[in-house]
Amino acid sequence: MKRTLLRAFSSVITLCLLLSLNSGFTLAVAPQPDGIQSSDYLNSYAAGTYFYNGKVVVSVSVDAVVYATQIGARDIYLYESTNGVDFTCVKHYNYLSYPNMMGSGWSYDRDAVEDYTAVSGRYYKAVVYVYAGDSTGYDCRSYSTAIIP
C-alpha cells in the first residue's frame, strides 16, 4: 500500500515538474471555452517569439471561422528590454511592407517576421494584431507573447 502511494505521489510530482519547464519558444493559444469561437471571423489565434540564427522570430497562428481572403498578422510590435520589466518598442511590422504576414484560406500558421537581430542579454516580447476577414467584414485582436530572455 505504501509503495503504491509513493509511486502515485512520485508520478504527480514528475508531471508537475514537466509541466513547469520553460522552453525558449512560447506559443499559447487563446483559449475558447466550451467551443465558443472568438468572433464571426476568428476561431482561435496564438503567437510566440523565439531566437533562430541570432534573430528574433515571431510566429503566428490564426484559424478562421470562414474562408478568409486575408488572414494572418496585420501588425506586429517587437519590444526589447535590458531588465525584463521596462520594454521599448524597437520595431513595427505591417503586412503592407511585410507580405509574408498575411495569407488567405482557413488558417495561417508560419513565422511572420524574422529579421530583427537579437542582442545578447536582452529580453524580447511582441504584440501581434491577428486578423481574419473577407468581403463581408473582418475582425482583428491583439495578442501579447511571453517574454523570452
DSSP file (Angstrom, degrees, kcal/mol; ACC not computed):
  #  RESIDUE AA STRUCTURE BP1 BP2  ACC     N-H-->O    O-->H-N    N-H-->O    O-->H-N    TCO  KAPPA ALPHA  PHI   PSI    X-CA   Y-CA   Z-CA
    1    1 A M     >        0   0    0      0, 0.0     4,-2.2     0, 0.0     5,-0.2   0.000 360.0 360.0 360.0 -47.2    0.0    0.0    0.0
    2    2 A K  H  >  +     0   0    0      1,-0.2     4,-2.5     2,-0.2     5,-0.2   0.898 360.0  53.0 -62.1 -39.0    2.8    2.4    1.0
    3    3 A R  H  > S+     0   0    0      2,-0.2     4,-2.2     1,-0.2    -1,-0.2   0.896 108.4  49.4 -64.9 -39.9    4.6    1.6   -2.2
    4    4 A T  H  > S+     0   0    0      2,-0.2     4,-2.3     1,-0.2    -1,-0.2   0.903 112.3  47.9 -65.3 -42.5    1.6    2.3   -4.4
    5    5 A L  H  X S+     0   0    0     -4,-2.2     4,-2.7     2,-0.2    -2,-0.2   0.899 110.8  51.4 -64.4 -40.8    1.0    5.7   -2.7
    6    6 A L  H  X S+     0   0    0     -4,-2.5     4,-2.5     2,-0.2    -2,-0.2   0.910 110.8  48.2 -63.2 -42.3    4.7    6.5   -3.1
    7    7 A R  H  X S+     0   0    0     -4,-2.2     4,-2.4     2,-0.2    -2,-0.2   0.917 112.5  48.4 -64.2 -43.1    4.6    5.7   -6.8
    8    8 A A  H  X S+     0   0    0     -4,-2.3     4,-2.1     2,-0.2    -2,-0.2   0.926 113.1  47.4 -62.7 -44.8    1.4    7.8   -7.3
    9    9 A F  H  X S+     0   0    0     -4,-2.7     4,-2.4     1,-0.2    -2,-0.2   0.910 111.9  50.4 -63.2 -42.9    2.9   10.7   -5.4
   10   10 A S  H  X S+     0   0    0     -4,-2.5     4,-2.5     1,-0.2    -1,-0.2   0.887 109.4  51.6 -62.5 -39.5    6.2   10.5   -7.5
   11   11 A S  H  X S+     0   0    0     -4,-2.4     4,-2.4     2,-0.2    -1,-0.2   0.905 110.2  48.3 -64.6 -41.5    4.2   10.4  -10.7
   12   12 A V  H  X S+     0   0    0     -4,-2.1     4,-2.3     2,-0.2    -2,-0.2   0.923 112.5  48.1 -64.9 -44.6    2.2   13.5   -9.7
   13   13 A I  H  X S+     0   0    0     -4,-2.4     4,-2.3     2,-0.2    -2,-0.2   0.916 112.0  50.0 -61.9 -44.2    5.5   15.4   -8.8
   14   14 A T  H  X S+     0   0    0     -4,-2.5     4,-2.4     1,-0.2    -2,-0.2   0.916 110.6  49.6 -61.7 -44.0    7.1   14.3  -12.0
   15   15 A L  H  X S+     0   0    0     -4,-2.4     4,-2.2     1,-0.2    -1,-0.2   0.909 110.2  50.7 -61.6 -42.8    4.2   15.5  -14.1
   16   16 A C  H  X S+     0   0    0     -4,-2.3     4,-1.2     1,-0.2    -2,-0.2   0.906 110.8  49.0 -62.1 -41.8    4.2   18.9  -12.2
   17   17 A L  H  X S+     0   0    0     -4,-2.3     4,-0.5     1,-0.2     3,-0.3   0.911 111.1  49.6 -64.9 -42.3    7.9   19.3  -12.9
   18   18 A L  H >< S+     0   0    0     -4,-2.4     3,-0.9     1,-0.2    -1,-0.2   0.893 110.8  49.7 -64.5 -39.0    7.5   18.5  -16.6
   19   19 A L  H 3< S+     0   0    0     -4,-2.2    -1,-0.2     1,-0.2    -2,-0.2   0.733 107.2  55.7 -71.9 -21.4    4.6   21.0  -17.0
   20   20 A S  H 3< S+     0   0    0     -4,-1.2    -1,-0.2    -3,-0.3    -2,-0.2   0.514  77.9 118.2 -90.9  -3.7    6.5   23.7  -15.3
   21   21 A L    <<  -     0   0    0     -3,-0.9     2,-0.6    -4,-0.5    -3,-0.0  -0.370  56.0-145.4 -63.0 139.9    9.5   23.6  -17.7
   22   22 A N        -     0   0    0     -2,-0.0     2,-0.2     4,-0.0     4,-0.1  -0.941  14.7-163.9-111.9 119.0   10.0   26.8  -19.6
   23   23 A S        -     0   0    0     -2,-0.6     0, 0.0     2,-0.3     0, 0.0  -0.490  33.0-110.2 -95.6 170.0   11.3   26.5  -23.1
   24   24 A G  S    S+     0   0    0     -2,-0.2     2,-0.5   124,-0.1    25,-0.1   0.724 105.3  61.5 -69.9 -22.3   12.8   29.2  -25.4
   25   25 A F        -     0   0    0     25,-0.1     2,-0.5    23,-0.1    -2,-0.3  -0.920  67.2-172.4-109.7 128.7    9.8   29.1  -27.6
   26   26 A T  E     +A   49   0A   0     23,-0.9    23,-0.5    -2,-0.5     2,-0.4  -0.974  11.4 165.7-123.5 119.5    6.4   30.0  -26.1
   27   27 A L  E     +A   48   0A   0     -2,-0.5     2,-0.4    21,-0.2    21,-0.2  -0.944   8.8 177.7-134.3 111.7    3.3   29.6  -28.1
   28   28 A A  E     -A   47   0A   0     19,-0.9    19,-0.6    -2,-0.4     2,-0.4  -0.945  22.7-133.9-119.5 134.9    0.0   29.8  -26.2
   29   29 A V  E     -A   46   0A   0     -2,-0.4    17,-0.2    17,-0.2    -2,-0.0  -0.679  25.3-114.3 -87.7 136.9   -3.4   29.5  -27.8
   30   30 A A        -     0   0    0     15,-2.6    15,-0.3    -2,-0.4     8,-0.1  -0.602  44.9-125.5 -66.5 111.2   -6.1   32.0  -26.8
   31   31 A P        -     0   0    0      0, 0.0    -1,-0.1     0, 0.0    -3,-0.0  -0.303  21.6-161.9 -69.8 143.0   -8.5   29.5  -25.1
   32   32 A Q    >   -     0   0    0     -2,-0.0     3,-1.1    12,-0.0     4,-0.1  -0.907  19.7-140.2-122.4  99.7  -12.1   29.3  -26.2
   33   33 A P  G >  S+     0   0    0      0, 0.0     3,-2.0     0, 0.0     0, 0.0  -0.280  76.7   1.3 -66.1 142.9  -14.1   27.6  -23.5
   34   34 A D  G 3  S-     0   0    0      1,-0.3     3,-0.1     2,-0.0     0, 0.0   0.772 127.5 -63.7  55.2  31.6  -16.9   25.2  -24.5
   35   35 A G  G <  S+     0   0    0     -3,-1.1     2,-0.4     1,-0.2    -1,-0.3   0.627  88.9 154.1  73.3  12.6  -16.2   25.5  -28.2
   36   36 A I    <   -     0   0    0     -3,-2.0    -1,-0.2    -4,-0.1     2,-0.1  -0.614  38.2-134.1 -75.9 129.5  -17.1   29.2  -28.3
   37   37 A Q        -     0   0    0     -2,-0.4     6,-0.2    -3,-0.1     7,-0.1  -0.433  13.3-119.1 -82.9 160.0  -15.3   31.0  -31.1
   38   38 A S  S    S-     0   0    0      5,-0.7     2,-0.3     4,-0.6     5,-0.2   0.876  81.3 -36.6 -65.0 -39.3  -13.6   34.3  -30.7
   39   39 A S  S    S-     0   0    0      3,-1.9    -1,-0.1   100,-0.1   100,-0.1  -0.878  75.5 -70.6-163.9-170.2  -15.8   36.1  -33.2
   40   40 A D  S    S+     0   0    0     -2,-0.3     3,-0.1     1,-0.1    99,-0.1   0.639 133.0  24.6 -73.0 -13.4  -17.6   35.7  -36.5
   41   41 A Y  S    S+     0   0    0      1,-0.2    24,-2.2    24,-0.1     2,-0.6   0.718 113.1  64.2-119.2 -39.5  -14.2   35.6  -38.3
   42   42 A L  E     + B   0  64A   0     22,-0.2    -3,-1.9     1,-0.2    -4,-0.6  -0.812  44.8 172.0 -97.4 123.0  -11.6   34.5  -35.7
   43   43 A N  E    S-     0   0A   0     20,-3.1    -5,-0.7    -2,-0.6     2,-0.3   0.881  71.0 -22.5 -90.5 -49.4  -11.9   31.0  -34.4
   44   44 A S  E     - B   0  63A   0     19,-1.4    19,-3.0    -7,-0.1    -1,-0.4  -0.978  61.5-173.9-156.1 160.5   -8.6   30.8  -32.5
   45   45 A Y  E     + B   0  62A   0    -15,-0.3   -15,-2.6    -2,-0.3     2,-0.3  -0.991   4.9 172.4-157.2 157.4   -5.2   32.6  -32.5
   46   46 A A  E     -AB  29  61A   0     15,-2.4    15,-2.5    -2,-0.3     2,-0.3  -0.974   7.4-166.9-159.3 162.7   -1.8   32.4  -31.0
   47   47 A A  E     -AB  28  60A   0    -19,-0.6   -19,-0.9    -2,-0.3     2,-0.3  -0.983   6.3-179.7-154.0 155.4    1.7   33.9  -31.3
   48   48 A G  E     -AB  27  59A   0     11,-2.3    11,-2.8    -2,-0.3     2,-0.4  -0.982  15.9-140.9-152.6 161.1    5.1   33.2  -30.0
   49   49 A T  E     +AB  26  58A   0    -23,-0.5   -23,-0.9    -2,-0.3     2,-0.3  -0.960  26.4 156.2-125.5 145.6    8.7   34.5  -30.1
   50   50 A Y  E     - B   0  57A   0      7,-1.9     7,-3.5    -2,-0.4     2,-0.4  -0.968  38.1-104.1-157.1 168.7   11.9   32.6  -30.2
   51   51 A F  E     + B   0  56A   0     -2,-0.3     2,-0.3     5,-0.2     5,-0.2  -0.805  33.9 170.0-100.5 139.9   15.5   33.0  -31.4
   52   52 A Y  E >  S- B   0  55A   0      3,-2.2     3,-1.8    -2,-0.4    -2,-0.0  -0.912  70.4 -16.3-150.1 123.0   16.9   31.5  -34.6
   53   53 A N  T 3  S-     0   0    0     -2,-0.3     3,-0.1     1,-0.3    -2,-0.0   0.858 127.7 -52.0  52.3  41.1   20.3   32.2  -36.1
   54   54 A G  T 3  S+     0   0    0      1,-0.3    64,-2.6    63,-0.1     2,-0.3   0.531 117.1 110.7  78.3   5.8   20.7   35.4  -33.9
   55   55 A K  E <  S-BC  52 117A   0     -3,-1.8    -3,-2.2    62,-0.3     2,-0.6  -0.810  70.5-121.2-112.4 153.4   17.4   36.8  -35.0
   56   56 A V  E     -BC  51 116A   0     60,-2.8    60,-0.7    -2,-0.3     2,-0.4  -0.844  32.7-160.5 -89.8 124.0   14.1   37.3  -33.1
   57   57 A V  E     -B   50   0A   0     -7,-3.5    -7,-1.9    -2,-0.6     2,-0.6  -0.894   8.8-157.4-109.7 134.2   11.4   35.3  -34.8
   58   58 A V  E     -BC  49 113A   0     55,-2.5    54,-1.9    -2,-0.4    55,-1.3  -0.955  11.6-164.1-111.7 117.7    7.7   36.0  -34.3
   59   59 A S  E     -BC  48 111A   0    -11,-2.8   -11,-2.3    -2,-0.6     2,-0.4  -0.835   5.3-166.8-103.7 138.5    5.5   33.0  -35.1
   60   60 A V  E     -BC  47 110A   0     50,-2.7    50,-2.0    -2,-0.4     2,-0.4  -0.970  10.5-173.2-130.7 139.9    1.7   33.5  -35.7
   61   61 A S  E     +BC  46 109A   0    -15,-2.5   -15,-2.4    -2,-0.4     2,-0.4  -0.990  10.5 171.7-133.5 125.1   -1.1   31.0  -35.9
   62   62 A V  E     -BC  45 108A   0     46,-3.1    46,-2.6    -2,-0.4     2,-0.4  -0.999  13.5-165.0-135.7 132.4   -4.7   32.1  -36.8
   63   63 A D  E     -BC  44 107A   0    -19,-3.0   -20,-3.1    -2,-0.4   -19,-1.4  -0.974  15.8-149.2-116.2 131.7   -7.7   29.9  -37.5
   64   64 A A  E     -B   42   0A   0     42,-3.2   -22,-0.2    -2,-0.4   -23,-0.1  -0.620  17.4-142.8 -99.2 157.4  -10.7   31.5  -39.2
   65   65 A V  E    S+     0   0A   0    -24,-2.2     2,-0.3    -2,-0.2   -24,-0.1   0.819  92.3  26.9 -80.7 -36.4  -14.4   30.6  -38.9
   66   66 A V  E    S-     0   0A   0    -25,-0.5     2,-0.5    39,-0.1   -23,-0.1  -0.746 107.3 -78.2-118.6 166.3  -15.0   31.3  -42.6
   67   67 A Y  E     -     0   0A   0     -2,-0.3     2,-0.5    -3,-0.1    39,-0.2  -0.575  56.0-148.7 -65.1 120.3  -12.7   31.2  -45.6
   68   68 A A  E     - C   0 105A   0     37,-2.2    37,-3.1    -2,-0.5    66,-0.2  -0.802  22.3-158.5-101.0 130.7  -10.7   34.4  -45.3
   69   69 A T  E    S+     0   0A   0     64,-1.3     2,-0.4    -2,-0.5    65,-0.2   0.730  95.2  29.0 -74.6 -21.4   -9.4   36.3  -48.2
   70   70 A Q  E    S+D  133   0A   0     63,-1.8    63,-2.1    35,-0.1     2,-0.3  -0.974  75.4 157.7-138.0 125.5   -6.9   37.8  -45.7
   71   71 A I  E     +DC 132 103A   0     32,-2.0    32,-2.8    -2,-0.4     2,-0.3  -0.990  35.0  53.5-147.3 137.5   -5.7   36.0  -42.7
   72   72 A G  E    S-DC 131 102A   0     59,-2.4    59,-2.8    -2,-0.3     2,-0.5  -0.994  91.5 -17.0 147.6-137.4   -2.6   36.4  -40.5
   73   73 A A  E     -D  130   0A   0     28,-3.2    57,-0.2    -2,-0.3     3,-0.1  -0.939  39.0-174.3-112.6 122.4   -1.0   39.3  -38.7
   74   74 A R  E    S+     0   0A   0     55,-3.0    21,-2.1    -2,-0.5     2,-0.3   0.921  77.3   3.2 -77.2 -46.7   -2.0   42.9  -39.6
   75   75 A D  E     -DE 129  94A   0     54,-0.8    54,-3.0    19,-0.2     2,-0.4  -0.988  59.7-165.6-140.0 147.9    0.7   44.5  -37.3
   76   76 A I  E     -DE 128  93A   0     17,-2.3    17,-3.2    -2,-0.3     2,-0.5  -0.993   4.5-164.1-133.8 127.9    3.5   43.2  -35.1
   77   77 A Y  E     -DE 127  92A   0     50,-2.6    50,-2.4    -2,-0.4     2,-0.5  -0.961  10.0-155.4-111.2 120.5    5.2   45.4  -32.5
   78   78 A L  E     -DE 126  91A   0     13,-3.0    12,-2.7    -2,-0.5    13,-1.4  -0.842  10.2-163.1 -99.9 129.5    8.5   44.0  -31.2
   79   79 A Y  E     -DE 125  89A   0     46,-3.2    46,-1.7    -2,-0.5     2,-0.3  -0.861   4.1-164.6-115.6 146.7    9.7   45.1  -27.8
   80   80 A E  E     -DE 124  88A   0      8,-2.5     8,-2.4    -2,-0.3     2,-0.3  -0.952   6.6-178.4-130.0 147.5   13.1   44.9  -26.2
   81   81 A S  E     -D  123   0A   0     42,-2.0    42,-3.0    -2,-0.3     6,-0.1  -0.994  26.8-155.1-145.3 149.1   14.2   45.3  -22.6
   82   82 A T  S    S+     0   0    0      4,-0.5    -1,-0.1    -2,-0.3     5,-0.1   0.658 102.2  29.6 -92.9 -20.0   17.5   45.2  -20.7
   83   83 A N  S    S-     0   0    0      3,-0.4     4,-0.1    40,-0.1    -1,-0.1   0.448 103.9-114.9-119.8  -2.6   15.9   44.2  -17.3
   84   84 A G  S    S+     0   0    0      2,-0.3     3,-0.1    39,-0.1    63,-0.1   0.519 104.0  65.6  81.1   4.8   12.8   42.2  -18.4
   85   85 A V  S    S+     0   0    0      1,-0.3     2,-0.7    38,-0.0    -1,-0.1   0.696  89.0  54.4-121.2 -52.0   10.5   44.7  -16.9
   86   86 A D  S    S-     0   0    0      2,-0.0    -4,-0.5     0, 0.0    -3,-0.4  -0.813  72.4-170.2 -95.7 110.8   10.7   48.0  -18.8
   87   87 A F        -     0   0    0     -2,-0.7     2,-0.4    -6,-0.1    -6,-0.2  -0.775  11.3-163.2-107.5 146.3   10.2   47.4  -22.6
   88   88 A T  E     -E   80   0A   0     -8,-2.4    -8,-2.5    -2,-0.3     2,-0.5  -0.982  29.2-114.4-124.6 136.6   10.7   49.7  -25.5
   89   89 A C  E     +E   79   0A   0     -2,-0.4   -10,-0.3   -10,-0.2     3,-0.1  -0.581  37.9 170.6 -70.8 121.4    9.2   49.2  -29.0
   90   90 A V  E     +     0   0A   0    -12,-2.7     2,-0.3    -2,-0.5   -11,-0.2   0.568  61.7  21.3-109.4 -13.5   12.2   48.6  -31.3
   91   91 A K  E     -E   78   0A   0    -13,-1.4   -13,-3.0     2,-0.0     2,-0.5  -0.958  55.1-161.6-158.3 136.4   10.4   47.5  -34.5
   92   92 A H  E     -E   77   0A   0     -2,-0.3     2,-0.4   -15,-0.2   -15,-0.2  -0.985  12.8-166.7-118.7 127.3    6.9   47.8  -36.0
   93   93 A Y  E     -E   76   0A   0    -17,-3.2   -17,-2.3    -2,-0.5     2,-0.4  -0.928   3.2-172.2-112.9 137.7    5.9   45.5  -38.8
   94   94 A N  E >>  -E   75   0A   0     -2,-0.4     4,-1.9   -19,-0.2     3,-1.3  -0.980  31.1-125.4-127.6 142.8    2.9   46.0  -41.0
   95   95 A Y  T 34 S+     0   0    0    -21,-2.1     7,-0.2    -2,-0.4     6,-0.2   0.737 107.6  64.4 -62.0 -23.1    1.6   43.4  -43.6
   96   96 A L  T 34 S+     0   0    0    -22,-0.3    -1,-0.3     1,-0.2   -22,-0.0   0.861 113.7  32.6 -67.6 -33.5    1.7   46.0  -46.4
   97   97 A S  T <4 S+     0   0    0     -3,-1.3    -2,-0.2     1,-0.2    -1,-0.2   0.696 127.9  41.2 -92.0 -22.6    5.5   46.2  -46.0
   98   98 A Y    ><  -     0   0    0     -4,-1.9     3,-2.3     1,-0.1    -1,-0.2  -0.760  66.8-179.1-126.0  82.1    5.9   42.5  -45.0
   99   99 A P  G >  S+     0   0    0      0, 0.0     3,-1.5     0, 0.0    -1,-0.1   0.682  74.2  74.5 -61.7 -18.5    3.6   40.5  -47.2
  100  100 A N  G 3  S+     0   0    0      1,-0.3    -5,-0.1    12,-0.1    13,-0.1   0.664  83.6  70.8 -66.4 -14.7    4.6   37.2  -45.5
  101  101 A M  G <  S+     0   0    0     -3,-2.3   -28,-3.2    -6,-0.2     2,-0.4   0.613  99.2  49.8 -77.0 -12.0    2.5   38.3  -42.5
  102  102 A M  E <   +C   72   0A   0     -3,-1.5   -30,-0.2   -30,-0.2     2,-0.2  -0.962  58.6 152.5-132.6 145.1   -0.8   37.8  -44.4
  103  103 A G  E     -C   71   0A   0    -32,-2.8   -32,-2.0    -2,-0.4     2,-0.3  -0.624  33.6-109.9-141.7-157.1   -2.3   35.0  -46.4
  104  104 A S  E     +     0   0A   0    -34,-0.2     2,-0.3    -2,-0.2   -35,-0.2  -0.972  61.2  58.0-143.6 158.5   -5.7   33.6  -47.4
  105  105 A G  E    S-C   68   0A   0    -37,-3.1   -37,-2.2    -2,-0.3   -35,-0.1  -0.847  96.9 -46.6 124.7-160.9   -7.6   30.5  -46.5
  106  106 A W  E    S+     0   0A   0     -2,-0.3   -42,-3.2   -39,-0.2     2,-0.3   0.695 116.7  16.9 -85.4 -21.9   -9.0   28.8  -43.4
  107  107 A S  E     -C   63   0A   0    -44,-0.2     2,-0.4    -3,-0.2   -44,-0.2  -0.983  53.0-155.4-151.5 160.2   -5.7   29.2  -41.4
  108  108 A Y  E     +C   62   0A   0    -46,-2.6   -46,-3.1    -2,-0.3     2,-0.3  -0.990  22.1 161.9-136.3 124.8   -2.4   30.9  -41.2
  109  109 A D  E     +C   61   0A   0     -2,-0.4     2,-0.3   -48,-0.2   -48,-0.2  -0.735  29.6  99.8-150.5  94.3    0.5   29.3  -39.4
  110  110 A R  E    S-C   60   0A   0    -50,-2.0   -50,-2.7    -2,-0.3     2,-0.8  -0.980  77.5 -75.0-162.6 171.2    4.0   30.5  -40.0
  111  111 A D  E     -C   59   0A   0     -2,-0.3   -52,-0.3   -52,-0.2     3,-0.1  -0.715  44.0-169.9 -75.6 111.8    6.9   32.6  -38.9
  112  112 A A  E     +     0   0A   0    -54,-1.9     2,-0.3    -2,-0.8    -1,-0.2   0.910  64.8   7.3 -76.7 -43.2    5.6   36.0  -39.8
  113  113 A V  E     +C   58   0A   0    -55,-1.3   -55,-2.5    -3,-0.1    -1,-0.2  -0.991  52.5 160.7-141.0 148.5    8.8   38.0  -39.3
  114  114 A E  E     +     0   0A   0     -2,-0.3   -57,-0.1   -57,-0.2   -59,-0.0  -0.116  47.0  99.6-160.3  49.3   12.4   37.1  -38.6
  115  115 A D  E     +     0   0A   0    -59,-0.2     2,-0.6   -60,-0.1   -58,-0.1   0.418  48.9 104.1-121.4   1.6   14.7   40.0  -39.4
  116  116 A Y  E     -C   56   0A   0    -60,-0.7   -60,-2.8   -25,-0.0     2,-0.4  -0.762  68.1-131.2 -90.7 123.9   15.5   41.7  -36.1
  117  117 A T  E     -C   55   0A   0     -2,-0.6   -62,-0.3   -62,-0.2     2,-0.1  -0.586  22.0-131.8 -76.2 124.0   19.0   40.9  -34.8
  118  118 A A        -     0   0    0    -64,-2.6     2,-0.5    -2,-0.4    -1,-0.1  -0.460  10.1-139.2 -75.6 145.3   18.9   39.9  -31.1
  119  119 A V    >   -     0   0    0     -2,-0.1     3,-1.9     4,-0.1    -1,-0.0  -0.921  28.6-109.4-105.3 128.8   21.2   41.4  -28.6
  120  120 A S  T 3  S+     0   0    0     -2,-0.5     3,-0.1     1,-0.3    -1,-0.0  -0.290 101.8  20.5 -58.7 135.1   22.7   39.1  -26.1
  121  121 A G  T 3  S+     0   0    0     28,-0.4    -1,-0.3     1,-0.3     2,-0.2   0.400  98.9 116.2  87.5  -2.5   21.4   39.6  -22.6
  122  122 A R    <   -     0   0    0     -3,-1.9     2,-0.3   -39,-0.1    -1,-0.3  -0.608  58.7-131.2 -97.8 160.4   18.2   41.4  -23.7
  123  123 A Y  E     -D   81   0A   0    -42,-3.0   -42,-2.0    -2,-0.2     2,-0.3  -0.825  22.1-164.9-108.7 148.7   14.6   40.4  -23.3
  124  124 A Y  E     +DF  80 148A   0     24,-2.4    24,-2.8    -2,-0.3     2,-0.3  -0.973  15.7 160.9-136.1 148.8   12.1   40.4  -26.1
  125  125 A K  E     -D   79   0A   0    -46,-1.7   -46,-3.2    -2,-0.3     2,-0.3  -0.953  19.8-145.6-152.8 166.6    8.3   40.1  -26.5
  126  126 A A  E     -D   78   0A   0     -2,-0.3    19,-2.9   -48,-0.2     2,-0.5  -0.978   9.3-146.8-137.4 149.7    5.8   41.0  -29.2
  127  127 A V  E     -DG  77 144A   0    -50,-2.4   -50,-2.6    -2,-0.3     2,-0.4  -0.984  25.9-165.9-113.4 119.9    2.3   42.3  -29.5
  128  128 A V  E     -DG  76 143A   0     15,-3.2    15,-2.2    -2,-0.5     2,-0.9  -0.898  16.1-151.3-112.0 131.8    0.6   40.8  -32.5
  129  129 A Y  E     -DG  75 142A   0    -54,-3.0   -55,-3.0    -2,-0.4   -54,-0.8  -0.863  21.9-156.7-101.0  99.9   -2.6   42.0  -34.1
  130  130 A V  E     -DG  73 141A   0     11,-2.2    11,-1.7    -2,-0.9     2,-0.3  -0.438  12.0-167.7 -78.0 153.1   -4.1   38.9  -35.7
  131  131 A Y  E     +DG  72 140A   0    -59,-2.8   -59,-2.4     9,-0.2     2,-0.3  -0.997  20.0 171.6-146.0 141.1   -6.6   39.4  -38.5
  132  132 A A  E     +DG  71 139A   0      7,-1.9     7,-2.1    -2,-0.3     2,-0.3  -0.945  23.2 141.2-147.8 134.0   -9.2   37.4  -40.5
  133  133 A G  E     -DG  70 138A   0    -63,-2.1   -63,-1.8    -2,-0.3   -64,-1.3  -0.995  23.3-171.6-164.5 164.7  -11.6   38.9  -43.0
  134  134 A D  E >   - G   0 137A   0      3,-2.8     3,-1.1    -2,-0.3   -66,-0.1  -0.703  58.8 -65.1-142.6-163.7  -13.4   38.6  -46.3
  135  135 A S  T 3  S+     0   0    0      1,-0.2     3,-0.1    -2,-0.2   -67,-0.0   0.678 129.3  54.3 -68.0 -15.6  -15.7   40.8  -48.4
  136  136 A T  T 3  S-     0   0    0      1,-0.3     2,-0.3     0, 0.0    -1,-0.2   0.606 122.9 -64.9 -94.1 -12.6  -18.4   40.9  -45.7
  137  137 A G  E <   -G  134   0A   0     -3,-1.1    -3,-2.8     2,-0.0    -1,-0.3  -0.969  46.0-127.5 156.2-169.5  -16.2   42.1  -42.9
  138  138 A Y  E     -G  133   0A   0     -2,-0.3     2,-0.3    -5,-0.3    -5,-0.2  -0.960   4.2-140.2-160.4 170.8  -13.3   41.3  -40.6
  139  139 A D  E     -G  132   0A   0     -7,-2.1    -7,-1.9    -2,-0.3     2,-0.4  -0.989  11.4-169.6-143.2 147.2  -12.0   41.0  -37.0
  140  140 A C  E     +G  131   0A   0     -2,-0.3     2,-0.3    -9,-0.2    -9,-0.2  -0.999   8.0 177.8-137.7 131.2   -8.7   42.0  -35.5
  141  141 A R  E     -G  130   0A   0    -11,-1.7   -11,-2.2    -2,-0.4     2,-0.3  -0.964  24.6-123.3-133.9 150.6   -7.5   41.1  -32.0
  142  142 A S  E     -G  129   0A   0     -2,-0.3     2,-0.4   -13,-0.2   -13,-0.2  -0.688  23.4-174.5 -94.2 149.7   -4.3   41.8  -30.1
  143  143 A Y  E     -G  128   0A   0    -15,-2.2   -15,-3.2    -2,-0.3     2,-0.5  -0.978  12.0-150.3-142.8 126.2   -2.2   39.0  -28.6
  144  144 A S  E     -G  127   0A   0     -2,-0.4   -17,-0.2   -17,-0.2   -97,-0.1  -0.843  15.6-140.3-100.2 131.9    0.9   39.5  -26.4
  145  145 A T        -     0   0    0    -19,-2.9   -97,-0.1    -2,-0.5  -118,-0.1  -0.369  28.5 -93.1 -82.0 165.9    3.6   36.9  -26.5
  146  146 A A        -     0   0    0   -120,-0.3     2,-0.3   -99,-0.2   -20,-0.2  -0.383  47.6 -97.2 -71.9 157.6    5.6   35.7  -23.5
  147  147 A I        -     0   0    0    -22,-0.1   -22,-0.2    -2,-0.1    -1,-0.1  -0.615  37.0-159.6 -77.8 133.2    8.9   37.3  -22.6
  148  148 A I  B      F  124   0A   0    -24,-2.8   -24,-2.4    -2,-0.3  -124,-0.1  -0.954 360.0 360.0-114.9 136.5   12.0   35.5  -23.9
  149  149 A P              0   0    0      0, 0.0   -28,-0.4     0, 0.0    -1,-0.1   0.458 360.0 360.0 -85.2 360.0   15.4   36.1  -22.4
